[in-house]
Amino acid sequence: MEIYRVFDWDEEKITGKSLGSPLYIPRERQGKGRHDIPDNDGVFYGSLNGVSAISEALHPYINLKITDKIFHFENGLVQSIAKITLDNVKLIDLTNAKDLLKLNISPQDVATLDRRTTQKISYNIYNLGVDGFKWYSALETQWTNLTLYESRIKNKLKLKRENIKPLSLNLAEVQQACKHLGVITSI
């Protein structure tokens, strides 16, 4: 399976688990995210669609004008997208009515903004022993996002340097995400 992830890239880091690496999970900052369960495990967020991953990063700019400057940070990191290969994983599919019914999860609870609800779902799925779960994006229900548990997937992720692209308003996926979200660009 190919997944996409937007992250803050230090171009000298391809592998590893430190800030600037595509595989870095910011455990120290987790706790307020949609599916964070910091007392149990780190959470690795991704998407099955590059535009979805970029949209998740750009959604704070809805109806605002942006330039390429938003992708570059004072610490030298550049917001980028990586295509990562993930194989041999067991996932619950919260886009599937049968899985929702089996787990007694209401469809409207999957992408609610109520973090207590979504974190409880993540905690309950974590306790099933699976690697993570699929869920539909709150930005576009046709997009499938992934919540993966760090300890269970860290050795299953494969990445090649050529599958990392710095974000830019010239990148087709960024243009599609901006159009979908109503983000105004300088192009």
C-alpha positions in Angstrom: 0.0 0.0 0.0 1.2 3.5 -0.8 0.5 6.2 1.7 1.2 10.0 1.7 2.3 12.1 4.5 3.0 15.8 4.8 5.9 16.7 7.2 8.5 19.3 8.0 11.6 18.1 6.1 15.3 18.6 6.8 16.6 17.7 3.3 19.6 15.9 4.9 17.4 13.4 6.7 15.7 10.6 4.8 15.6 8.0 7.5 15.6 8.1 11.2 13.0 9.2 13.7 14.2 12.7 14.5 12.7 16.1 13.6 13.0 16.7 9.9 12.7 13.1 8.9 9.6 11.9 7.0 9.1 9.1 9.5 9.4 11.3 12.6 6.4 11.1 15.0 6.3 14.1 17.3 5.4 12.2 20.5 6.1 15.3 22.7 3.5 17.3 20.8 0.8 14.6 20.6 -2.2 14.6 22.8 -4.5 17.1 21.1 -4.7 15.5 17.7 -7.8 13.7 16.3 -6.6 10.2 17.2 -3.7 10.8 19.6 -3.3 8.3 22.4 0.1 9.5 23.9 -0.2 7.4 27.0 -0.3 4.3 24.8 1.6 4.9 21.6 2.6 7.5 19.1 0.3 8.1 16.1 1.5 8.3 12.5 -1.1 10.1 10.3 -1.2 9.5 6.6 -3.5 9.4 3.6 -4.2 7.1 0.6 -4.3 10.3 -1.5 -1.6 13.0 -1.8 -4.2 15.8 -2.3 -5.9 14.7 1.0 -2.6 14.7 2.9 -1.8 18.2 1.6 -5.3 19.4 2.3 -5.0 18.4 5.9 -1.9 20.6 6.2 -3.5 23.5 4.3 -6.9 23.6 5.9 -6.0 26.4 8.3 -5.7 28.7 5.3 -9.2 28.2 4.0 -10.3 31.5 2.4 -6.9 33.1 3.0 -4.2 34.0 0.4 -1.0 32.1 0.6 2.5 32.2 -1.0 5.2 29.6 -1.1 6.6 31.2 2.1 4.1 29.2 4.2 6.0 26.0 3.3 9.4 27.3 4.6 10.2 27.6 8.3 12.7 29.7 10.2 14.5 26.6 11.4 15.3 25.6 7.8 12.7 22.9 7.5 10.5 22.7 4.4 7.0 21.3 4.4 7.1 18.4 2.1 5.1 15.3 1.0 6.4 11.8 1.0 5.0 8.7 -0.7 5.7 5.9 1.7 5.3 2.1 1.1 3.5 0.3 3.9 3.1 -3.5 3.6 1.7 -6.3 5.8 -0.5 -4.3 8.0 -3.8 -5.1 9.7 -6.2 -2.2 9.6 -9.7 -1.6 10.7 -11.7 0.2 8.0 -13.9 2.9 9.4 -15.1 3.7 5.9 -16.8 0.3 5.8 -20.2 0.0 7.4 -19.6 -3.6 8.5 -16.5 -2.5 10.6 -18.4 0.4 12.0 -21.3 -1.9 13.0 -19.0 -4.6 14.5 -17.2 -1.9 16.6 -20.4 -0.1 17.5 -19.1 3.2 16.1 -21.5 5.8 14.7 -20.5 7.1 11.3 -20.8 10.7 12.5 -18.3 10.0 15.3 -15.5 9.0 12.9 -14.5 12.5 11.9 -16.2 14.7 14.5 -14.2 17.6 15.9 -14.8 16.3 19.4 -11.4 14.9 20.3 -12.7 13.0 23.3 -14.8 10.9 20.9 -12.2 10.4 18.2 -9.4 9.6 20.7 -11.6 7.1 22.5 -12.2 5.4 19.1 -8.5 5.3 18.5 -7.8 3.9 22.0 -10.4 1.2 21.6 -9.0 0.2 18.2 -5.5 0.2 19.6 -6.6 -2.3 22.2 -7.7 -4.7 19.5 -4.0 -5.2 18.6 -4.2 -4.0 15.0 -1.7 -1.7 13.3 -4.2 1.2 12.8 -7.3 2.2 10.9 -8.7 3.9 7.8 -11.2 6.7 8.1 -12.7 9.3 5.8 -11.4 12.8 5.8 -13.5 15.5 7.4 -12.5 17.7 4.5 -13.8 15.4 1.8 -15.5 12.1 2.5 -14.1 10.5 -0.7 -10.6 10.8 0.7 -9.3 8.0 3.0 -6.9 8.9 5.8 -4.9 6.5 8.0 -4.1 6.5 11.7 -1.3 4.1 12.4 0.3 3.1 15.7 4.0 3.8 15.9 5.1 0.8 17.8 3.3 -1.5 15.3 4.3 0.1 12.0 7.7 1.6 12.6 9.5 -1.3 10.9 7.0 -1.7 8.1 7.5 1.8 6.5 9.7 2.0 3.4 10.8 5.3 1.8 12.9 6.4 -1.1 14.4 9.9 -1.4 12.8 10.3 -4.9 9.4 9.9 -3.3 9.8 13.2 -1.3 8.7 16.5 -2.8 8.9 19.9 -1.1 5.5 21.6 -1.2 5.2 24.5 -3.6 2.3 26.3 -5.2 3.6 25.0 -8.5 3.0 21.4 -7.4 -0.2 20.0 -9.0 -1.4 18.3 -5.8 -1.0 21.6 -3.9 -3.0 23.4 -6.6 -5.8 20.8 -6.3 -5.8 21.0 -2.5 -6.0 24.8 -2.6 -8.8 24.7 -5.2 -10.8 22.2 -3.1 -10.4 24.1 0.1 -10.9 27.6 -1.3 -7.3 28.6 -0.4 -6.3 31.7 -2.5 -2.9 31.4 -4.1 -0.6 34.0 -5.7 -0.3 32.0 -8.9 
